[in-house]
Amino acid sequence: MPRLTIDRQPDRVTLRLDAPDRRNALDLDTMAALVRELRAADADEDVRAIVLTGADPAFCAGLDLEEVSAGRLDLTEVEARDADAWQVLQMLSTPTIAAVNGAAVTGGLELVLCCDLAIASEQARFADTHTLVGLVPGWG
């Protein structure tokens, strides 16, 4: 089940990663839902901005490493399921804003880097921990 909350306003769409107990870590279903919603918002001529944020206390911890280590999130499936939110963010014509309200780590940091603008609260923290988990950065 995707962990994503959508708030549609007449002129903007806010997409909130909504798994605070997991620090908004991304599983495959959430990534696929995020891609669908990003494309839908971009296709809506009334939408002037897309805001990406996370449920407190974090923005996004990146990939859900429990899912990766359990074999439920195979990175080859990201492309097969059309779930590469990082690539899609870079291709949108609608301006994207990362509203960073907490930690943006590894893949979460890359989401921020793929947005057109980032606004950080005083609680925002940024870290790239790819090497600590044996991953190569590739999305940001």
Secondary structure, DSSP 8 states (H G I E B T S, - for coil): ---EEEEE-SSEEEEEE--GGGTT-B-HHHHHHHHHHHHHHHH-TT--EEEEEESTTEEE-SB-HHHHHTTSS-HHHHHHTT--HHHHHHH-SS-EEEEE-SEEETHHHHHHHHSSEEEE-TT-EEE--GGGGT------
